[in-house]
Amino acid sequence: MNIKRITIPLILFAAASSAFAATYLRDVIIPEADWNGEDAWLDATTLDSIIIPPTSSDNVRVWFGITNITETAVANNISMQAGEDKTGEIPTLNVSANLTLADSFYVEKGNLNISAGTTTISGGTNAFGMNSGTLTLSGTSETKSNHFNFGDNGVANSGAITVNVSDSAKMTATTLANGFGFGVNARTQDVVVNVSDNAALTGRLKVGIGDNDKKYTYSAAATVNISGNATVSADYINLYRNATLNVSGEAVVTASADARLGDMNHLNSASSATQASVTFSDSSRLNVNGGENGVMIFNGATVTFEDNSVLNVNRNVWVGKTYQGVFSSGHLILKDNVQTYSGANLVLLGADSTVEFYGSNIKAKSGQTYNFTNLGASAYRAQMAGTMKYIADADGISLIKINTIVARDESKNTGYDILLDFTNFVLTEGETKQMAIIYSNSSQNVISAYETYQSDLITVIKANEADTYSIYASGKTLYIDYTSAIIPEPATCAAMAGLLALAFAAYRRRK
């Protein structure tokens, strides 16, 4: 047993009513000990002559000296802090057994490790709250709470919060809609969350600075990393300011309603700071199944799918947003064998919004006919704007297959510009390659508008200034034929230069 002599306040609660009884401030020897049963909160009797140890129904202050909960325990709440004045030694609490709290579990300062059993928090406004320190969930443990709030509640404190969930550990919001707030109320506290292996989070996912008060300048950031075979199951996903979401490996993030990837609370606010950033890589996937909107990317947020990841949405993918007549841009990037599911409409709103297709291997999800069901949405044809950018790799660009192109103005254009960047394209000299840009299944589409008004809608960045191209519609597909220029050999260039020099000399003699 490790014995420490420290000066701390001792708070006594009556066993029957949990009412305040007395406060003691004195030098005492407190053993670091295990909770080995409801009636033995310390496995020593050092304090018996000073106070009556709390029973299982009382508040438990970790700074009394409990360091391990190794058998089933029940308490009113647990507050981890270094002392009543929030100074002094920062505790570490290890939980490896079932623990039930009737009120809340709050980590003011300290490290909490839960490695086994089920920890259930059944009440409290912020049933599981954390201000600073490290939370580690591992093994087969499950932590259940009505609400998880990882932030400093607007208090400008220093420090940071780290949450590590690994192995087969679970974090479960018993009320799905309450879910997780990672840094939502923070001003200066950075929050980093790592979910790996076969771990699972269940509950609404809220990341970044989401306080509705626009008067403050926040410096905190929230980063959530999902990797391995980890899963996140939510109704809504809400990202705000200074939010970063990285999903990799075989990890799966699922929203049964909408994924709002941007700062909806501060759409028109100059205090938005760093815009939200989302990256899905490896073979990870985003599933958005239902909801009113689907995926919404706005307020400058950038969402990237790369390296075999999957975008699986059966509603809409909104890139940009309009609110009270003000457009907020969004940016979607697809590259490196990305797969898209055909159930979603792709809609751009706002002149600065972009969808960037990188390379020649973007494809529809296996078994699907289209990358997206429709390009645009009829109800928004008067507002649609933005640029679809095709950035070629050495082999060219990808064909984007859709069912219908919805026009903003059927007499002229689609509402979207197209930029074709062939800077990285490789052809032999004089070679021509035909590449399909967009395929539409509808005979009543606006591909012919691209052909007629291509000077208005389409910009081409050539690999070499002397390269040539032609853009045309054939059937239901828009094509580009790109021809690499024939570049003279150096000897040919020298000979031509010599001929020009002789011609110039002869011209001068005649004069």
Buried (B, 14 or more C-beta within 10 A) or exposed (E): EEEEEBEBEBBBBBBEEBEEEEEEEEEBEBBBBBBBEBEBBBBBEBBEEEBBBBBBBBBBBBBBBBBBBBBBBBBBBBBBBBBBEEEBEBBBBBBBBBBBBBBBBBBBBBBBBBBBBBBBBBEBEBBBBBBBBBBBBBBEBBBBBBBBBBBBBBEEBEEBBBBBBBBBBBBBBBEBEBBBBBBBBBBBBBBBBBBBBBBBBBBBBBBBBBBEEEEEEBBBBBBBBBBBBBBBBBBBBBBBBBBBBBBBBBBBBBBBBBBBBBBBBBBEEEBBBBBBBBBBBBBBBBBBBEBEBBBBBBBBBBBBBBBBBBBBBBBBBBBBBBEEEEBBBBBBBBBBBBBBBBBBBBBBBBEBBBBBBBBBEBBBBEEBEBBBBBBBBEEBBEBBBBBBBBBBBEBBBBBBBBBBBBBBEEEBBBBBBBBBBBEBBBBEEEEEBEBBBBBBBBEEBBBEBBBEBBEEBBBBEBBBEEBEBEBBBEEBBBBBEBBBBEEEEEEEEEEEEEEEEEEEEEEEEEE
